[in-house]
Amino acid sequence: MRHLAILGSTGSIGVNTLQVVRESQGELAVWSLAAGQNLELLLAQVREFRLKLVSIATAEGARVFQELLESADGARPQVLYGPAGNLAVATCEEADTVVSADVGVAGLEATFEAVRRGKRVALANKEVLVAAGELVMAAAQQSGALLLPVDSEHNGMHQCLRGVERREEVRRLILTASGGPFRKTPREALARVTPEQALRHPTWNMGRRITIDSATLMNKGFEVIEACRLFGFRPDQVDVLIHPQSTVHAMVEFQDGSIIAQLSVTDMKMPIQYALYYPERRTCPQTRQLDWQSVRQWEFEPPDREKFPALDLAYRSLEMGGSAGCPLNAADEVAVAAFLNGEISFPAVAEVVAETLSSIPVRQPESIAEILEIDRRSRDRAREILESKQRRRLSATAPAERLFAES
C-alpha cells in the first residue's frame, strides 16, 4: 500500500487524486492533507479518509476548522497551519508519496523537503521547478527521490522518453499548447480584452491564475522551464507547438527524424494515476478512451511570439540561469492578479514580468530560504512597476479630465 500526503487537496488536482485513491481498491491510502480556505470540502475529505494530520493556509482558518471538527462526527486529526503545517504534512514519516498540487510558492519548501528526504513526489506545482529547479533537482539526485510529473504535457513527455537508453538519440522535445482563448484574436485587439474573456479557456477547467497564464502563453513558458529541469535538456532542445485540439500532449523527435507522441483525452486522472503507480500501468476506470471515430482533424502551428511575448521571457530566464526563474514567476503572479482586478491591460502582464526580470540581479541561491527572499523582493519590484504604470496612466488622462471639467 502506498500512503499519500497531498498538498492542495481541495484544488482540482487534489480532488482528482482522491478519486484515483477511491478507485485503487485499497492499494492507495491518504495519510495527511494540506488545503487552502475550502474548509467544508476539507471536512468532507477528513471524514471520508479518516486522516491523522491536516494543515490549513492560515491560523484563522485552522481555528474555524477546529470548530467544524468539534461539531461533526468522525476523525479528529491534528490541525496545523501555514508553511510549518505544509512542511509537517509533506514530511510525516507515514507518507511515502507526496502529491505537490499547491498553487504558487506556498508548497515550495514542503515539496523540497519531501524531495530531500527521498520521497516519491507527484509534481503538479509548476513553481517548484520554475523558481527553484536547480536546487530541487540537485536534492533529488542526492537523495534518490523520484519526481514524476502530473502536468499532462510533462507526463506525456515522461511516457515518450521511457526506454530511451541514450539521451543523445533525442533531437528535441515538443510541448503542445491549446493556444488559449486569443489564438485568433488580432494583436491590436488584445489591449481591450477583459478578464472574463481571458478566463474562458477552450479546453481545460483550471484555476484563475493558470487560466490567464495559458491565455498569455506564460504557462507554456513555465512548462519549457520544467521540461529542461526534469529531463535534462537545453532550452534550444525544447520547442512549443500550438495544437488547439489538446489531444497530442507531447512529442519526442529523435536524431533520425522519428517522432514518438503521447495522446489521450483531456482528463487529469490518467497522469495522476501514472505518477502514483509508476512504473506500473493500471486501468483508469473513469477516464474516457480516445474516440477515434470522432477524430477528424488535428492542427499544429507555431506560436505567435510577437503577440504572446511571455513565452520568450521564459526562454530568456533559462538563458540567464541561476535564480532568474524566481522573479519570472513572482512578477507573473503579481501581474496576473492586477489584470484580474482590472488594474492593467492584458498585454501589460508580460510588460510587468519583463521589467521585473530585467531589474532583479541573477544569483546562485543555495537554499530555499534564499529563493523565498528573492521571491519577496521580486514581488515588491513588480508592485513598484505596477504603481509606476498606474501613475503614468493617470498622468496621461489628467489633461483630458481637466478639459472636460472646464467645459
C-alpha positions as a LaTeX table, in Angstrom:
\begin{tabular}{lrrr}
\hline
Residue & $x$ (\AA) & $y$ (\AA) & $z$ (\AA) \\
\hline
Met1 & 0.00 & 0.00 & 0.00 \\
Arg2 & 1.24 & 3.49 & $-0.90$ \\
His3 & 0.49 & 6.23 & 1.69 \\
Leu4 & $-0.10$ & 9.72 & 0.32 \\
Ala5 & 0.35 & 13.25 & 1.60 \\
Ile6 & $-1.46$ & 15.76 & $-0.60$ \\
Leu7 & $-0.55$ & 19.45 & $-0.75$ \\
Gly8 & $-3.55$ & 21.24 & $-2.20$ \\
Ser9 & $-6.23$ & 18.63 & $-1.52$ \\
Thr10 & $-9.23$ & 20.87 & $-2.27$ \\
Gly11 & $-7.96$ & 22.06 & $-5.66$ \\
Ser12 & $-8.55$ & 20.35 & $-8.98$ \\
Ile13 & $-5.50$ & 18.07 & $-8.81$ \\
Gly14 & $-6.15$ & 17.18 & $-5.17$ \\
Val15 & $-9.80$ & 16.31 & $-5.82$ \\
Asn16 & $-8.85$ & 14.15 & $-8.80$ \\
Thr17 & $-6.11$ & 12.46 & $-6.77$ \\
Leu18 & $-8.63$ & 11.46 & $-4.13$ \\
Gln19 & $-10.84$ & 10.00 & $-6.85$ \\
Val20 & $-7.90$ & 7.88 & $-8.00$ \\
Val21 & $-7.47$ & 6.73 & $-4.39$ \\
Arg22 & $-11.15$ & 5.72 & $-4.24$ \\
Glu23 & $-10.71$ & 3.60 & $-7.35$ \\
Ser24 & $-7.46$ & 1.97 & $-6.15$ \\
Gln25 & $-9.13$ & $-0.93$ & $-4.30$ \\
Gly26 & $-7.09$ & $-0.28$ & $-1.20$ \\
Glu27 & $-3.69$ & $-0.01$ & $-2.87$ \\
Leu28 & $-3.53$ & 3.73 & $-2.16$ \\
Ala29 & $-4.28$ & 5.39 & 1.17 \\
Val30 & $-4.27$ & 9.01 & 2.32 \\
Trp31 & $-2.41$ & 9.94 & 5.50 \\
Ser32 & $-2.28$ & 13.75 & 5.51 \\
Leu33 & $-3.68$ & 16.73 & 3.60 \\
Ala34 & $-2.94$ & 20.44 & 3.25 \\
Ala35 & $-5.60$ & 22.80 & 1.94 \\
Gly36 & $-6.42$ & 26.47 & 1.49 \\
Gln37 & $-9.73$ & 28.01 & 2.53 \\
Asn38 & $-12.32$ & 25.49 & 1.27 \\
Leu39 & $-12.96$ & 24.16 & 4.76 \\
Glu40 & $-16.27$ & 22.43 & 4.03 \\
Leu41 & $-14.68$ & 20.30 & 1.32 \\
Leu42 & $-11.68$ & 19.59 & 3.55 \\
Leu43 & $-14.02$ & 18.47 & 6.33 \\
Ala44 & $-15.70$ & 16.02 & 3.95 \\
Gln45 & $-12.27$ & 14.68 & 2.94 \\
Val46 & $-11.19$ & 14.28 & 6.57 \\
Arg47 & $-14.37$ & 12.39 & 7.46 \\
Glu48 & $-14.17$ & 10.11 & 4.41 \\
Phe49 & $-10.48$ & 9.20 & 4.68 \\
Arg50 & $-10.18$ & 9.44 & 8.50 \\
Leu51 & $-6.98$ & 11.45 & 8.33 \\
Lys52 & $-4.33$ & 11.83 & 11.03 \\
Leu53 & $-2.96$ & 15.23 & 10.07 \\
Val54 & $-4.22$ & 18.29 & 8.16 \\
Ser55 & $-2.88$ & 21.77 & 7.53 \\
Ile56 & $-4.80$ & 24.95 & 6.69 \\
Ala57 & $-3.37$ & 28.01 & 4.96 \\
Thr58 & $-3.94$ & 30.44 & 7.86 \\
Ala59 & $-4.19$ & 30.44 & 11.64 \\
Glu60 & $-7.76$ & 31.79 & 11.46 \\
Gly61 & $-8.69$ & 29.03 & 9.02 \\
Ala62 & $-7.26$ & 26.43 & 11.39 \\
Arg63 & $-9.30$ & 27.86 & 14.27 \\
Val64 & $-12.52$ & 27.73 & 12.25 \\
Phe65 & $-11.71$ & 24.22 & 11.08 \\
Gln66 & $-11.20$ & 23.04 & 14.64 \\
Glu67 & $-14.69$ & 24.29 & 15.44 \\
Leu68 & $-16.09$ & 22.42 & 12.43 \\
Leu69 & $-14.40$ & 19.23 & 13.61 \\
Glu70 & $-15.81$ & 19.58 & 17.11 \\
Ser71 & $-19.36$ & 19.90 & 15.79 \\
Ala72 & $-19.06$ & 16.95 & 13.39 \\
Asp73 & $-18.84$ & 13.22 & 13.87 \\
Gly74 & $-15.77$ & 11.31 & 12.72 \\
Ala75 & $-12.00$ & 11.67 & 12.71 \\
Arg76 & $-10.11$ & 14.13 & 14.91 \\
Pro77 & $-6.83$ & 14.82 & 13.08 \\
Gln78 & $-4.09$ & 17.08 & 14.31 \\
Val79 & $-4.67$ & 20.53 & 12.75 \\
Leu80 & $-1.74$ & 22.77 & 11.82 \\
Tyr81 & $-1.46$ & 25.83 & 9.59 \\
Gly82 & 0.83 & 27.87 & 7.35 \\
Pro83 & 4.22 & 26.87 & 5.94 \\
Ala84 & 5.07 & 24.84 & 9.06 \\
Gly85 & 1.84 & 22.89 & 8.65 \\
Asn86 & 2.57 & 22.21 & 4.97 \\
Leu87 & 6.03 & 21.02 & 5.96 \\
Ala88 & 4.62 & 18.63 & 8.56 \\
Val89 & 2.13 & 17.19 & 6.06 \\
Ala90 & 4.79 & 16.58 & 3.41 \\
Thr91 & 7.46 & 15.15 & 5.69 \\
Cys92 & 5.45 & 12.91 & 8.03 \\
Glu93 & 7.17 & 9.52 & 8.18 \\
Glu94 & 4.00 & 7.57 & 7.46 \\
Ala95 & 3.61 & 9.09 & 3.96 \\
Asp96 & 5.94 & 7.70 & 1.31 \\
Thr97 & 4.44 & 9.72 & $-1.57$ \\
Val98 & 3.72 & 13.46 & $-1.75$ \\
Val99 & 1.33 & 14.93 & $-4.30$ \\
Ser100 & 2.52 & 18.52 & $-4.73$ \\
Ala101 & $-0.51$ & 20.40 & $-6.05$ \\
Asp102 & $-0.35$ & 23.65 & $-4.10$ \\
Val103 & $-0.62$ & 26.84 & $-6.15$ \\
Gly104 & 2.29 & 29.28 & $-6.06$ \\
Val105 & 5.38 & 29.14 & $-3.87$ \\
Ala106 & 3.31 & 28.13 & $-0.83$ \\
Gly107 & 4.21 & 24.50 & $-1.40$ \\
Leu108 & 7.84 & 25.06 & $-2.38$ \\
Glu109 & 9.54 & 24.47 & 0.98 \\
Ala110 & 7.40 & 21.44 & 1.80 \\
Thr111 & 7.98 & 19.86 & $-1.61$ \\
Phe112 & 11.72 & 20.49 & $-1.41$ \\
Glu113 & 11.91 & 18.80 & 1.99 \\
Ala114 & 9.97 & 15.80 & 0.66 \\
Val115 & 12.47 & 15.53 & $-2.19$ \\
Arg116 & 15.40 & 15.95 & 0.18 \\
Arg117 & 14.09 & 13.03 & 2.25 \\
Gly118 & 13.88 & 10.77 & $-0.77$ \\
Lys119 & 10.09 & 10.51 & $-1.06$ \\
Arg120 & 8.25 & 9.88 & $-4.30$ \\
Val121 & 6.83 & 13.23 & $-5.45$ \\
Ala122 & 3.96 & 13.52 & $-7.92$ \\
Leu123 & 4.63 & 17.06 & $-9.07$ \\
Ala124 & 1.79 & 19.31 & $-10.23$ \\
Asn125 & 3.14 & 22.58 & $-8.83$ \\
Lys126 & 4.97 & 24.45 & $-11.60$ \\
Glu127 & 6.53 & 26.97 & $-9.23$ \\
Val128 & 8.67 & 24.30 & $-7.58$ \\
Leu129 & 10.83 & 23.84 & $-10.69$ \\
Val130 & 10.39 & 27.33 & $-12.16$ \\
Ala131 & 11.51 & 29.17 & $-9.02$ \\
Ala132 & 13.92 & 26.62 & $-7.55$ \\
Gly133 & 14.55 & 23.99 & $-10.21$ \\
Glu134 & 18.31 & 23.74 & $-9.83$ \\
Leu135 & 18.10 & 23.27 & $-6.05$ \\
Val136 & 15.26 & 20.75 & $-6.28$ \\
Met137 & 16.88 & 18.61 & $-8.96$ \\
Ala138 & 20.20 & 18.62 & $-7.09$ \\
Ala139 & 18.39 & 17.45 & $-3.95$ \\
Ala140 & 16.63 & 14.70 & $-5.92$ \\
Gln141 & 19.91 & 13.46 & $-7.34$ \\
Gln142 & 21.46 & 13.35 & $-3.89$ \\
Ser143 & 18.52 & 11.68 & $-2.11$ \\
Gly144 & 17.35 & 9.39 & $-4.90$ \\
Ala145 & 13.84 & 10.90 & $-4.77$ \\
Leu146 & 11.63 & 10.06 & $-7.72$ \\
Leu147 & 9.97 & 13.12 & $-9.30$ \\
Leu148 & 7.05 & 12.18 & $-11.52$ \\
Pro149 & 5.26 & 14.96 & $-13.42$ \\
Val150 & 1.48 & 15.26 & $-13.22$ \\
Asp151 & 1.05 & 18.06 & $-15.77$ \\
Ser152 & $-0.36$ & 16.39 & $-18.86$ \\
Glu153 & 2.44 & 17.64 & $-21.13$ \\
His154 & 5.33 & 16.58 & $-18.92$ \\
Asn155 & 3.61 & 13.36 & $-18.01$ \\
Gly156 & 3.27 & 12.66 & $-21.73$ \\
Met157 & 6.92 & 13.54 & $-22.24$ \\
His158 & 7.92 & 11.16 & $-19.44$ \\
Gln159 & 6.00 & 8.39 & $-21.20$ \\
Cys160 & 7.62 & 9.18 & $-24.56$ \\
Leu161 & 11.09 & 9.01 & $-23.02$ \\
Arg162 & 10.54 & 5.65 & $-21.30$ \\
Gly163 & 13.01 & 3.16 & $-22.69$ \\
Val164 & 15.31 & 5.76 & $-24.25$ \\
Glu165 & 18.73 & 4.47 & $-23.25$ \\
Arg166 & 20.88 & 7.29 & $-24.65$ \\
Arg167 & 19.76 & 10.91 & $-24.44$ \\
Glu168 & 21.96 & 11.81 & $-27.40$ \\
Glu169 & 19.48 & 9.92 & $-29.58$ \\
Val170 & 16.94 & 12.68 & $-28.90$ \\
Arg171 & 16.96 & 15.77 & $-31.11$ \\
Arg172 & 14.24 & 17.76 & $-29.36$ \\
Leu173 & 11.23 & 17.69 & $-27.07$ \\
Ile174 & 7.96 & 19.20 & $-28.30$ \\
Leu175 & 5.32 & 20.51 & $-25.89$ \\
Thr176 & 1.86 & 21.32 & $-27.21$ \\
Ala177 & $-0.40$ & 24.21 & $-26.19$ \\
Ser178 & $-4.05$ & 24.82 & $-26.93$ \\
Gly179 & $-3.31$ & 28.42 & $-27.87$ \\
Gly180 & $-5.80$ & 29.75 & $-25.33$ \\
Pro181 & $-8.86$ & 31.90 & $-25.99$ \\
Phe182 & $-7.00$ & 34.54 & $-28.03$ \\
Arg183 & $-5.26$ & 32.32 & $-30.58$ \\
Lys184 & $-7.12$ & 34.02 & $-33.44$ \\
Thr185 & $-7.55$ & 37.44 & $-31.80$ \\
Pro186 & $-5.65$ & 40.21 & $-33.66$ \\
Arg187 & $-2.69$ & 41.53 & $-31.71$ \\
Glu188 & $-4.05$ & 45.10 & $-31.68$ \\
Ala189 & $-7.26$ & 43.89 & $-30.03$ \\
Leu190 & $-5.56$ & 42.30 & $-27.01$ \\
Ala191 & $-5.38$ & 45.60 & $-25.11$ \\
Arg192 & $-9.18$ & 45.58 & $-24.97$ \\
Val193 & $-9.82$ & 42.01 & $-23.80$ \\
Thr194 & $-11.42$ & 41.56 & $-20.39$ \\
Pro195 & $-10.56$ & 39.17 & $-17.55$ \\
Glu196 & $-13.85$ & 37.37 & $-18.20$ \\
Gln197 & $-12.84$ & 36.72 & $-21.81$ \\
Ala198 & $-9.35$ & 35.56 & $-20.76$ \\
Leu199 & $-10.84$ & 33.10 & $-18.26$ \\
Arg200 & $-12.76$ & 31.23 & $-20.97$ \\
His201 & $-10.20$ & 28.54 & $-21.72$ \\
Pro202 & $-11.22$ & 26.48 & $-24.76$ \\
Thr203 & $-10.11$ & 23.10 & $-23.36$ \\
Trp204 & $-9.31$ & 22.91 & $-19.65$ \\
Asn205 & $-11.19$ & 23.90 & $-16.49$ \\
Met206 & $-8.48$ & 25.32 & $-14.23$ \\
Gly207 & $-7.81$ & 27.90 & $-11.55$ \\
Arg208 & $-7.87$ & 31.60 & $-12.37$ \\
Arg209 & $-4.13$ & 32.26 & $-12.45$ \\
Ile210 & $-3.20$ & 29.26 & $-14.57$ \\
Thr211 & $-6.05$ & 30.06 & $-16.97$ \\
Ile212 & $-4.69$ & 33.58 & $-17.52$ \\
Asp213 & $-1.16$ & 32.14 & $-17.85$ \\
Ser214 & $-2.50$ & 29.83 & $-20.56$ \\
Ala215 & $-4.01$ & 32.84 & $-22.36$ \\
Thr216 & $-0.66$ & 34.72 & $-22.30$ \\
Leu217 & 1.34 & 31.50 & $-23.03$ \\
Met218 & 3.33 & 32.11 & $-19.85$ \\
Asn219 & 2.07 & 28.76 & $-18.61$ \\
Lys220 & 3.72 & 27.12 & $-21.62$ \\
Gly221 & 6.89 & 29.06 & $-20.87$ \\
Phe222 & 6.84 & 27.67 & $-17.35$ \\
Glu223 & 6.44 & 24.20 & $-18.85$ \\
Val224 & 9.50 & 24.73 & $-21.05$ \\
Ile225 & 11.49 & 25.50 & $-17.88$ \\
Glu226 & 10.06 & 22.43 & $-16.17$ \\
Ala227 & 10.95 & 20.21 & $-19.12$ \\
Cys228 & 14.55 & 21.41 & $-19.13$ \\
Arg229 & 14.85 & 20.77 & $-15.38$ \\
Leu230 & 13.05 & 17.43 & $-15.26$ \\
Phe231 & 14.56 & 15.81 & $-18.32$ \\
Gly232 & 17.96 & 17.48 & $-18.51$ \\
Phe233 & 17.70 & 19.10 & $-21.94$ \\
Arg234 & 18.92 & 22.51 & $-23.11$ \\
Pro235 & 16.39 & 25.30 & $-23.84$ \\
Asp236 & 17.16 & 25.10 & $-27.57$ \\
Gln237 & 16.10 & 21.43 & $-27.48$ \\
Val238 & 12.58 & 22.19 & $-26.21$ \\
Asp239 & 10.01 & 23.54 & $-28.67$ \\
Val240 & 6.35 & 24.54 & $-28.43$ \\
Leu241 & 3.59 & 23.87 & $-30.95$ \\
Ile242 & 0.03 & 25.17 & $-30.83$ \\
His243 & $-2.43$ & 22.25 & $-31.01$ \\
Pro244 & $-5.99$ & 23.50 & $-30.38$ \\
Gln245 & $-7.49$ & 20.01 & $-30.03$ \\
Ser246 & $-5.29$ & 19.27 & $-26.96$ \\
Thr247 & $-5.14$ & 15.55 & $-27.76$ \\
Val248 & $-1.41$ & 15.22 & $-28.50$ \\
His249 & 0.22 & 16.32 & $-25.25$ \\
Ala250 & 3.92 & 15.84 & $-26.01$ \\
Met251 & 6.29 & 14.54 & $-28.66$ \\
Val252 & 9.91 & 13.43 & $-28.78$ \\
Glu253 & 11.80 & 13.80 & $-32.03$ \\
Phe254 & 14.85 & 11.58 & $-32.48$ \\
Gln255 & 18.03 & 12.19 & $-34.46$ \\
Asp256 & 16.84 & 10.01 & $-37.33$ \\
Gly257 & 13.66 & 12.05 & $-37.74$ \\
Ser258 & 11.34 & 9.58 & $-36.00$ \\
Ile259 & 8.78 & 11.09 & $-33.62$ \\
Ile260 & 7.04 & 9.43 & $-30.67$ \\
Ala261 & 3.90 & 11.17 & $-29.41$ \\
Gln262 & 1.68 & 10.70 & $-26.35$ \\
Leu263 & $-2.08$ & 11.09 & $-26.91$ \\
Ser264 & $-5.02$ & 10.91 & $-24.56$ \\
Val265 & $-8.31$ & 12.57 & $-23.71$ \\
Thr266 & $-8.20$ & 15.68 & $-21.50$ \\
Asp267 & $-8.63$ & 14.01 & $-18.11$ \\
Met268 & $-6.18$ & 14.65 & $-15.28$ \\
Lys269 & $-6.90$ & 11.37 & $-13.50$ \\
Met270 & $-4.81$ & 9.49 & $-16.06$ \\
Pro271 & $-1.49$ & 11.36 & $-15.45$ \\
Ile272 & $-2.14$ & 11.36 & $-11.69$ \\
Gln273 & $-2.59$ & 7.60 & $-11.69$ \\
Tyr274 & 0.50 & 7.18 & $-13.87$ \\
Ala275 & 2.59 & 9.14 & $-11.35$ \\
Leu276 & 1.25 & 7.23 & $-8.34$ \\
Tyr277 & 1.70 & 3.72 & $-9.77$ \\
Tyr278 & 4.81 & 4.19 & $-11.94$ \\
Pro279 & 6.43 & 2.06 & $-13.33$ \\
Glu280 & 3.22 & 0.02 & $-13.49$ \\
Arg281 & 0.29 & 0.95 & $-15.68$ \\
Arg282 & $-3.21$ & 0.38 & $-14.34$ \\
Thr283 & $-6.72$ & 0.58 & $-15.71$ \\
Cys284 & $-8.19$ & 4.02 & $-15.04$ \\
Pro285 & $-11.91$ & 3.21 & $-14.63$ \\
Gln286 & $-13.43$ & 6.66 & $-15.00$ \\
Thr287 & $-11.16$ & 8.00 & $-17.74$ \\
Arg288 & $-12.75$ & 8.19 & $-21.16$ \\
Gln289 & $-10.99$ & 6.43 & $-24.01$ \\
Leu290 & $-9.93$ & 8.35 & $-27.10$ \\
Asp291 & $-12.77$ & 8.04 & $-29.62$ \\
Trp292 & $-11.12$ & 7.53 & $-32.98$ \\
Gln293 & $-14.46$ & 7.81 & $-34.72$ \\
Ser294 & $-14.72$ & 11.44 & $-33.65$ \\
Val295 & $-11.17$ & 12.33 & $-34.73$ \\
Arg296 & $-11.40$ & 14.35 & $-37.92$ \\
Gln297 & $-8.53$ & 16.80 & $-37.95$ \\
Trp298 & $-5.61$ & 17.79 & $-35.78$ \\
Glu299 & $-3.99$ & 21.19 & $-36.25$ \\
Phe300 & $-0.43$ & 22.22 & $-35.42$ \\
Glu301 & 1.10 & 25.66 & $-35.81$ \\
Pro302 & 3.99 & 27.63 & $-34.30$ \\
Pro303 & 3.14 & 30.09 & $-31.51$ \\
Asp304 & 2.94 & 33.78 & $-32.38$ \\
Arg305 & 5.82 & 35.03 & $-30.25$ \\
Glu306 & 5.22 & 38.69 & $-31.06$ \\
Lys307 & 1.60 & 38.51 & $-29.94$ \\
Phe308 & 2.49 & 36.39 & $-26.89$ \\
Pro309 & 5.94 & 37.59 & $-25.67$ \\
Ala310 & 5.64 & 35.76 & $-22.33$ \\
Leu311 & 6.91 & 32.57 & $-23.95$ \\
Asp312 & 10.21 & 34.19 & $-24.91$ \\
Leu313 & 10.54 & 35.65 & $-21.41$ \\
Ala314 & 10.62 & 32.10 & $-20.07$ \\
Tyr315 & 13.34 & 31.13 & $-22.53$ \\
Arg316 & 15.27 & 34.26 & $-21.52$ \\
Ser317 & 15.11 & 33.29 & $-17.85$ \\
Leu318 & 16.53 & 29.87 & $-18.72$ \\
Glu319 & 19.42 & 31.50 & $-20.57$ \\
Met320 & 20.05 & 33.78 & $-17.58$ \\
Gly321 & 20.18 & 30.71 & $-15.30$ \\
Gly322 & 20.52 & 30.73 & $-11.54$ \\
Ser323 & 17.64 & 32.44 & $-9.75$ \\
Ala324 & 16.07 & 34.03 & $-12.85$ \\
Gly325 & 13.04 & 31.75 & $-12.80$ \\
Cys326 & 12.06 & 33.14 & $-9.40$ \\
Pro327 & 11.35 & 36.75 & $-10.49$ \\
Leu328 & 9.72 & 35.41 & $-13.66$ \\
Asn329 & 7.19 & 33.51 & $-11.59$ \\
Ala330 & 6.74 & 36.10 & $-8.85$ \\
Ala331 & 6.19 & 39.01 & $-11.23$ \\
Asp332 & 3.76 & 36.97 & $-13.29$ \\
Glu333 & 1.65 & 36.16 & $-10.22$ \\
Val334 & 1.53 & 39.84 & $-9.23$ \\
Ala335 & 0.74 & 40.99 & $-12.78$ \\
Val336 & $-1.97$ & 38.37 & $-13.34$ \\
Ala337 & $-3.67$ & 39.41 & $-10.09$ \\
Ala338 & $-3.57$ & 43.04 & $-11.25$ \\
Phe339 & $-5.11$ & 42.12 & $-14.61$ \\
Leu340 & $-7.86$ & 40.11 & $-12.94$ \\
Asn341 & $-8.59$ & 43.13 & $-10.72$ \\
Gly342 & $-8.88$ & 45.40 & $-13.77$ \\
Glu343 & $-5.76$ & 47.41 & $-12.89$ \\
Ile344 & $-3.76$ & 46.70 & $-16.09$ \\
Ser345 & $-4.41$ & 45.53 & $-19.62$ \\
Phe346 & $-3.78$ & 42.02 & $-20.90$ \\
Pro347 & $-0.53$ & 42.94 & $-22.77$ \\
Ala348 & 0.75 & 44.72 & $-19.66$ \\
Val349 & 1.05 & 41.38 & $-17.84$ \\
Ala350 & 4.09 & 40.44 & $-19.96$ \\
Glu351 & 5.42 & 44.01 & $-19.73$ \\
Val352 & 5.49 & 43.89 & $-15.92$ \\
Val353 & 7.21 & 40.50 & $-15.99$ \\
Ala354 & 9.82 & 41.70 & $-18.50$ \\
Glu355 & 10.69 & 44.79 & $-16.46$ \\
Thr356 & 10.92 & 42.80 & $-13.24$ \\
Leu357 & 13.08 & 40.10 & $-14.80$ \\
Ser358 & 15.48 & 42.76 & $-16.10$ \\
Ser359 & 15.77 & 44.56 & $-12.76$ \\
Ile360 & 16.36 & 41.65 & $-10.33$ \\
Pro361 & 20.02 & 40.52 & $-10.26$ \\
Val362 & 20.64 & 36.85 & $-11.01$ \\
Arg363 & 22.13 & 34.88 & $-8.14$ \\
Gln364 & 23.08 & 31.27 & $-7.45$ \\
Pro365 & 20.85 & 30.51 & $-4.45$ \\
Glu366 & 22.00 & 27.87 & $-2.01$ \\
Ser367 & 18.81 & 27.40 & 0.00 \\
Ile368 & 15.04 & 27.58 & $-0.23$ \\
Ala369 & 15.14 & 30.46 & 2.27 \\
Glu370 & 17.22 & 32.42 & $-0.25$ \\
Ile371 & 14.74 & 31.57 & $-3.02$ \\
Leu372 & 11.86 & 32.82 & $-0.87$ \\
Glu373 & 13.74 & 36.06 & $-0.20$ \\
Ile374 & 14.29 & 36.58 & $-3.94$ \\
Asp375 & 10.61 & 35.84 & $-4.44$ \\
Arg376 & 9.68 & 38.54 & $-1.91$ \\
Arg377 & 11.99 & 41.12 & $-3.49$ \\
Ser378 & 10.65 & 40.26 & $-6.95$ \\
Arg379 & 7.04 & 40.75 & $-5.85$ \\
Asp380 & 7.92 & 44.10 & $-4.29$ \\
Arg381 & 9.64 & 45.18 & $-7.51$ \\
Ala382 & 6.70 & 44.04 & $-9.64$ \\
Arg383 & 4.33 & 46.07 & $-7.46$ \\
Glu384 & 6.56 & 49.13 & $-7.86$ \\
Ile385 & 6.40 & 48.71 & $-11.63$ \\
Leu386 & 2.62 & 48.37 & $-11.47$ \\
Glu387 & 2.33 & 51.56 & $-9.42$ \\
Ser388 & 4.55 & 53.39 & $-11.89$ \\
Lys389 & 2.35 & 52.25 & $-14.78$ \\
Gln390 & $-0.76$ & 53.39 & $-12.99$ \\
Arg391 & 0.76 & 56.82 & $-12.24$ \\
Arg392 & 1.72 & 57.26 & $-15.90$ \\
Arg393 & $-1.79$ & 56.26 & $-16.98$ \\
Leu394 & $-3.37$ & 58.76 & $-14.58$ \\
Ser395 & $-0.96$ & 61.46 & $-15.71$ \\
Ala396 & $-1.84$ & 60.82 & $-19.35$ \\
Thr397 & $-5.59$ & 61.04 & $-18.72$ \\
Ala398 & $-5.45$ & 64.05 & $-16.37$ \\
Pro399 & $-5.37$ & 66.81 & $-19.08$ \\
Ala400 & $-8.44$ & 65.34 & $-20.79$ \\
Glu401 & $-10.26$ & 65.15 & $-17.47$ \\
Arg402 & $-9.46$ & 68.80 & $-16.70$ \\
Leu403 & $-10.64$ & 69.88 & $-20.14$ \\
Phe404 & $-13.93$ & 68.03 & $-19.60$ \\
Ala405 & $-14.38$ & 69.67 & $-16.20$ \\
Glu406 & $-13.68$ & 73.15 & $-17.58$ \\
Ser407 & $-16.15$ & 72.70 & $-20.43$ \\
\hline
\end{tabular}
